[in-house]
Amino acid sequence: MKIIKTYRLFFGSLAFGVLLWLITFFFLPVEVTEDIKPKTILFIVSCYLSSVLGFILFKFKTSTVNTSTHNTSFFKFLTLFLLFCFVLRWIDLFFLREISLSNDAITNRNQSAFHSHKSNIIFVIASLFKSLYFFPFVIALKSKYRFNFYTILVMLLLLFPLVEGLLFGSRKPFFEVFLILIISIFYYKKPNINLKSISVVLISAIGLLVISASILFSREESKEGSVDVRNEIINGKYNDLLKPNDQVLNYFEDESISSAQKDYALIILQSSQYITHGVFEYNHIIDMPDLAVTKGMYTFYPFRKFFNKLGFITEFDNVNPSPRKFVYLTAFGSLYIDFRWFTLLFFFLFGMFQRYVYDKSFSSSIHSPILIYLTIINVFLPILNYMRGAGIYPIVGFLFVLITHYYFLKISNEKSTNT
């Protein structure tokens, strides 16, 4: 169909996320401890259909004139502004919250939480806008800017989030930067799909898995009372609902197998569980009668945190009614906690929003970065809720960027008219 070809990022990302989950689960050597309920399948399928329906039912006007491709002044302003936001963020982390590169991840997390009261609203706003670190890169890529001082700064911006990932033992920044690079380059540069390009992607993906495992092992080792990291990961919360089968357990207990081989096997096992377990976590809680309805406070708690910093709310606590606490529930599970079956309306509106962004991105490079981000959200829908917590920051930041860009264009047009 023509619409699928025209909007291939939207439909392709939804399909890829589902296929990734299905293929991973098919080859995953685990035993499912709770059967999937029909209600779970119905809810997930309904959410996908609602999103697609919202996308195809609406069409937004696209301009035949590219209004932002050559707006280099805004591109430069945005790049410098984001650099400034990172400087503020590092002042917040290293001086106010007293974290250090010499500390382990758990210590830094505890330090950050303990001294969080020292951060004021300025640092909260800087934290929000620094999430737009990839915007200049995507804009430069789509607009085909030549290599210069600002494009060098753009590449540095892509590296800055990795620093925070190392400080807090978070793997998300590494996955996010990797996906932004892959999706943006293949969509806007359209390189030839050959053995060389496939090899580069595969080698990068393997390297990403190794980095991910290193961060995980390092983080687990730094936990108080940690003795056998491999054993703790094998017996972690992931395994309550997706239990490794006897063959896998025997493999890790076999003393004739080297430690390196076991570590590589554990990387694959844990990564596969990371991808698939969210559906079963959501399935586990879907029929709990005493599960609270949080009305958006579970997924979108940063808004409450923001108002707390402004002084409008005196107390702030993360709302998490899930009995499983810190495990991923897929995007569907998270929003189910918030809105129950009204989640279908959310996904309908979310699909409509994606259509708006996609239609505008054809002629406006300023919409292109958020299009890439929405693609990542779509891929992760059956895995985790990418919009939860700080994941909503790029969307909120995009709205402010859109307003700022509008006034940049207005001023630019007025100057052109006067000239």
SULZIQUI-V860099 format. One record per residue. N is the residue number from 1. OMEGA is omega in whole degrees, -180 to 180 (* if undefined). D_LAST is the distance of its C-alpha to the last C-alpha in Angstrom with 1 decimal. Layout:
# SULZIQUI-V860099
n = (N & N)
omega = (OMEGA & OMEGA)
d_last = (D_LAST & D_LAST)
This chain:
# SULZIQUI-V860099
n = (1 & 2 & 3 & 4 & 5 & 6 & 7 & 8 & 9 & 10 & 11 & 12 & 13 & 14 & 15 & 16 & 17 & 18 & 19 & 20 & 21 & 22 & 23 & 24 & 25 & 26 & 27 & 28 & 29 & 30 & 31 & 32 & 33 & 34 & 35 & 36 & 37 & 38 & 39 & 40 & 41 & 42 & 43 & 44 & 45 & 46 & 47 & 48 & 49 & 50 & 51 & 52 & 53 & 54 & 55 & 56 & 57 & 58 & 59 & 60 & 61 & 62 & 63 & 64 & 65 & 66 & 67 & 68 & 69 & 70 & 71 & 72 & 73 & 74 & 75 & 76 & 77 & 78 & 79 & 80 & 81 & 82 & 83 & 84 & 85 & 86 & 87 & 88 & 89 & 90 & 91 & 92 & 93 & 94 & 95 & 96 & 97 & 98 & 99 & 100 & 101 & 102 & 103 & 104 & 105 & 106 & 107 & 108 & 109 & 110 & 111 & 112 & 113 & 114 & 115 & 116 & 117 & 118 & 119 & 120 & 121 & 122 & 123 & 124 & 125 & 126 & 127 & 128 & 129 & 130 & 131 & 132 & 133 & 134 & 135 & 136 & 137 & 138 & 139 & 140 & 141 & 142 & 143 & 144 & 145 & 146 & 147 & 148 & 149 & 150 & 151 & 152 & 153 & 154 & 155 & 156 & 157 & 158 & 159 & 160 & 161 & 162 & 163 & 164 & 165 & 166 & 167 & 168 & 169 & 170 & 171 & 172 & 173 & 174 & 175 & 176 & 177 & 178 & 179 & 180 & 181 & 182 & 183 & 184 & 185 & 186 & 187 & 188 & 189 & 190 & 191 & 192 & 193 & 194 & 195 & 196 & 197 & 198 & 199 & 200 & 201 & 202 & 203 & 204 & 205 & 206 & 207 & 208 & 209 & 210 & 211 & 212 & 213 & 214 & 215 & 216 & 217 & 218 & 219 & 220 & 221 & 222 & 223 & 224 & 225 & 226 & 227 & 228 & 229 & 230 & 231 & 232 & 233 & 234 & 235 & 236 & 237 & 238 & 239 & 240 & 241 & 242 & 243 & 244 & 245 & 246 & 247 & 248 & 249 & 250 & 251 & 252 & 253 & 254 & 255 & 256 & 257 & 258 & 259 & 260 & 261 & 262 & 263 & 264 & 265 & 266 & 267 & 268 & 269 & 270 & 271 & 272 & 273 & 274 & 275 & 276 & 277 & 278 & 279 & 280 & 281 & 282 & 283 & 284 & 285 & 286 & 287 & 288 & 289 & 290 & 291 & 292 & 293 & 294 & 295 & 296 & 297 & 298 & 299 & 300 & 301 & 302 & 303 & 304 & 305 & 306 & 307 & 308 & 309 & 310 & 311 & 312 & 313 & 314 & 315 & 316 & 317 & 318 & 319 & 320 & 321 & 322 & 323 & 324 & 325 & 326 & 327 & 328 & 329 & 330 & 331 & 332 & 333 & 334 & 335 & 336 & 337 & 338 & 339 & 340 & 341 & 342 & 343 & 344 & 345 & 346 & 347 & 348 & 349 & 350 & 351 & 352 & 353 & 354 & 355 & 356 & 357 & 358 & 359 & 360 & 361 & 362 & 363 & 364 & 365 & 366 & 367 & 368 & 369 & 370 & 371 & 372 & 373 & 374 & 375 & 376 & 377 & 378 & 379 & 380 & 381 & 382 & 383 & 384 & 385 & 386 & 387 & 388 & 389 & 390 & 391 & 392 & 393 & 394 & 395 & 396 & 397 & 398 & 399 & 400 & 401 & 402 & 403 & 404 & 405 & 406 & 407 & 408 & 409 & 410 & 411 & 412 & 413 & 414 & 415 & 416 & 417 & 418 & 419)
omega = (-177 & -177 & 179 & 179 & -179 & -177 & -172 & 179 & -180 & -177 & 180 & -179 & 177 & -179 & -179 & 179 & 179 & -179 & 178 & 180 & -176 & -179 & 179 & -179 & -179 & -177 & -177 & -178 & -178 & 174 & 179 & -176 & 177 & 179 & 177 & 180 & 176 & -180 & 179 & 180 & -180 & -178 & -178 & 179 & 180 & 178 & 177 & -179 & 179 & 179 & 179 & -180 & 178 & -179 & -173 & -177 & -177 & 177 & -177 & -176 & 177 & -179 & 177 & 179 & 178 & -172 & -172 & -177 & -175 & 180 & -175 & -179 & 178 & 178 & 180 & 179 & -178 & -180 & -180 & 179 & -180 & 175 & 178 & 178 & 178 & 177 & 177 & 180 & -179 & 174 & 179 & -175 & -171 & -176 & -178 & -178 & 172 & 173 & -175 & 176 & -180 & 178 & 172 & -174 & -178 & 178 & 179 & 178 & 179 & 178 & -179 & -180 & -176 & -177 & -176 & -179 & -180 & -179 & 177 & -173 & 180 & -179 & 175 & 179 & 178 & 178 & 178 & -174 & 178 & 177 & 178 & -175 & -177 & -178 & 180 & 180 & -179 & 178 & 179 & -179 & -180 & -177 & 177 & 177 & 179 & -179 & 179 & -178 & -177 & 177 & 173 & 177 & 179 & 179 & 177 & 179 & 179 & -178 & -174 & 179 & -179 & 178 & 180 & 177 & 178 & -179 & -175 & 180 & -179 & 180 & -175 & -179 & -179 & 177 & -176 & 180 & 178 & -179 & 178 & 178 & -177 & -176 & -177 & -178 & -178 & -178 & -175 & 179 & 179 & 178 & 178 & 177 & -180 & -177 & -178 & -178 & 178 & 180 & 179 & -180 & -179 & 179 & 178 & -180 & 178 & 177 & 178 & 178 & 179 & 178 & 179 & -180 & 179 & 179 & 180 & -179 & -179 & -180 & -179 & 180 & -177 & 179 & -179 & 179 & -179 & -179 & -180 & -175 & -178 & -180 & -180 & 178 & 180 & -179 & -180 & -175 & 178 & -170 & 178 & -177 & 175 & -173 & 176 & -177 & -175 & -180 & 179 & -179 & 178 & 180 & -178 & 178 & -178 & -177 & 179 & 180 & -176 & 180 & 180 & 179 & 179 & 179 & 178 & 179 & 180 & 176 & -179 & -179 & -176 & 178 & 179 & 176 & 178 & -178 & -168 & -166 & -176 & 179 & -178 & 174 & 178 & 178 & -178 & -174 & -168 & -177 & 179 & -174 & -176 & 179 & -175 & 172 & -170 & 173 & 176 & -176 & 178 & -177 & -170 & -178 & 178 & 178 & 177 & 178 & 180 & 180 & 175 & 178 & 178 & 180 & 179 & 178 & -175 & -178 & 179 & 174 & 176 & 180 & 180 & -177 & -178 & 179 & 180 & 176 & -166 & 171 & -179 & -177 & -169 & 175 & -178 & -180 & 179 & -178 & 174 & 176 & -178 & -167 & -175 & -174 & 172 & 175 & 179 & 177 & 178 & -178 & 175 & 179 & 178 & 176 & 178 & 178 & 179 & 178 & 178 & -179 & -177 & -180 & -179 & -176 & 179 & -177 & -176 & -179 & -179 & 178 & -174 & -180 & -179 & 174 & 178 & -179 & 178 & 176 & 178 & 177 & -179 & 180 & -174 & -177 & -180 & -176 & -180 & 179 & -176 & -180 & -175 & 178 & -178 & 179 & 179 & -176 & -179 & 179 & 178 & 179 & 179 & 180 & 177 & 178 & 180 & 179 & 180 & -180 & 178 & -179 & 174 & 179 & -179 & 179 & 180 & 180 & 179 & 178 & 180 & 180 & 180 & 179 & *)
d_last = (47.1 & 43.5 & 42.3 & 44.1 & 42.5 & 39.0 & 39.4 & 41.7 & 40.7 & 41.8 & 45.0 & 45.7 & 45.4 & 47.8 & 50.3 & 50.1 & 50.9 & 53.9 & 55.1 & 54.8 & 56.9 & 59.5 & 60.0 & 60.2 & 62.7 & 64.7 & 65.4 & 65.7 & 69.3 & 69.7 & 71.8 & 70.1 & 72.0 & 70.6 & 70.2 & 66.9 & 67.2 & 66.2 & 64.1 & 62.0 & 61.3 & 60.6 & 58.1 & 56.2 & 56.1 & 55.0 & 52.1 & 50.9 & 51.3 & 49.4 & 46.5 & 46.5 & 46.9 & 43.9 & 41.8 & 42.9 & 43.0 & 39.3 & 36.3 & 32.7 & 29.7 & 27.8 & 24.3 & 24.1 & 20.7 & 21.0 & 18.7 & 19.7 & 21.0 & 18.0 & 17.1 & 18.7 & 17.4 & 19.6 & 22.4 & 22.5 & 22.6 & 25.3 & 27.3 & 27.4 & 28.2 & 31.1 & 32.4 & 32.5 & 34.4 & 36.9 & 37.5 & 38.2 & 40.5 & 42.4 & 42.9 & 44.3 & 46.6 & 47.9 & 48.0 & 48.4 & 50.4 & 52.1 & 52.1 & 52.7 & 52.5 & 56.2 & 57.2 & 58.1 & 56.1 & 58.5 & 58.4 & 54.6 & 54.6 & 57.1 & 55.3 & 52.0 & 53.8 & 55.8 & 53.0 & 50.4 & 50.8 & 49.1 & 45.7 & 43.5 & 40.7 & 38.1 & 40.0 & 40.6 & 36.8 & 36.3 & 39.1 & 37.4 & 34.1 & 35.7 & 37.1 & 33.6 & 34.3 & 34.1 & 30.7 & 28.7 & 31.3 & 31.1 & 27.3 & 27.4 & 30.2 & 28.7 & 25.2 & 27.1 & 25.5 & 26.9 & 29.5 & 28.0 & 28.6 & 27.2 & 29.4 & 32.3 & 31.7 & 31.6 & 35.0 & 36.3 & 35.3 & 37.6 & 40.5 & 40.2 & 41.8 & 44.8 & 45.6 & 46.2 & 48.1 & 50.5 & 50.8 & 51.9 & 53.6 & 51.2 & 50.9 & 48.0 & 45.1 & 46.7 & 47.1 & 43.6 & 41.8 & 44.0 & 43.2 & 39.5 & 39.6 & 41.9 & 40.2 & 36.6 & 37.6 & 39.8 & 37.4 & 34.1 & 35.5 & 38.4 & 40.8 & 44.0 & 46.9 & 49.6 & 52.3 & 50.0 & 47.4 & 50.3 & 52.1 & 49.0 & 48.7 & 52.5 & 52.8 & 49.9 & 51.5 & 54.8 & 53.3 & 51.7 & 55.1 & 56.7 & 54.1 & 54.5 & 58.3 & 58.1 & 56.1 & 58.5 & 61.6 & 60.3 & 59.4 & 62.8 & 64.7 & 63.1 & 64.4 & 67.4 & 70.7 & 69.2 & 72.0 & 71.6 & 67.9 & 68.6 & 71.2 & 68.9 & 66.2 & 68.8 & 70.1 & 66.7 & 65.6 & 64.2 & 67.8 & 69.2 & 68.0 & 67.5 & 70.5 & 70.9 & 73.9 & 77.1 & 76.2 & 73.1 & 75.0 & 77.8 & 75.3 & 74.0 & 77.6 & 78.8 & 79.5 & 79.7 & 75.9 & 73.8 & 71.4 & 68.4 & 69.2 & 69.6 & 66.2 & 64.5 & 66.3 & 65.4 & 61.7 & 61.9 & 64.0 & 61.9 & 58.6 & 60.2 & 61.4 & 58.0 & 56.6 & 59.4 & 60.9 & 58.4 & 59.6 & 63.1 & 62.1 & 60.5 & 63.6 & 65.7 & 64.2 & 63.3 & 66.6 & 67.2 & 68.1 & 67.1 & 63.7 & 61.3 & 58.2 & 55.4 & 52.7 & 49.9 & 51.0 & 52.4 & 49.3 & 46.5 & 48.2 & 45.1 & 43.8 & 47.0 & 46.7 & 43.2 & 44.5 & 47.4 & 45.2 & 43.5 & 47.0 & 47.1 & 49.9 & 52.6 & 54.2 & 52.8 & 54.9 & 54.0 & 55.6 & 57.6 & 60.5 & 61.3 & 64.8 & 63.7 & 61.0 & 58.9 & 59.0 & 56.3 & 56.8 & 54.2 & 51.2 & 53.5 & 56.1 & 53.7 & 52.1 & 55.6 & 56.6 & 53.6 & 53.7 & 56.8 & 56.3 & 53.1 & 51.6 & 51.4 & 48.8 & 46.9 & 46.8 & 45.8 & 42.8 & 42.1 & 42.2 & 39.8 & 37.4 & 37.7 & 36.9 & 33.7 & 32.7 & 33.8 & 31.9 & 28.6 & 29.2 & 29.0 & 25.2 & 24.4 & 25.5 & 25.5 & 28.6 & 30.3 & 32.0 & 33.6 & 34.8 & 36.7 & 38.1 & 39.3 & 41.0 & 42.9 & 44.0 & 45.4 & 47.4 & 48.9 & 49.9 & 53.6 & 53.7 & 52.0 & 49.5 & 46.3 & 44.6 & 47.3 & 46.6 & 43.6 & 43.0 & 41.1 & 38.6 & 36.2 & 36.0 & 35.4 & 32.9 & 31.1 & 30.6 & 28.9 & 26.7 & 25.7 & 24.7 & 22.8 & 21.0 & 20.0 & 18.3 & 16.6 & 15.2 & 14.3 & 12.3 & 10.7 & 9.8 & 8.6 & 6.1 & 5.1 & 5.4 & 3.8 & 0.0)
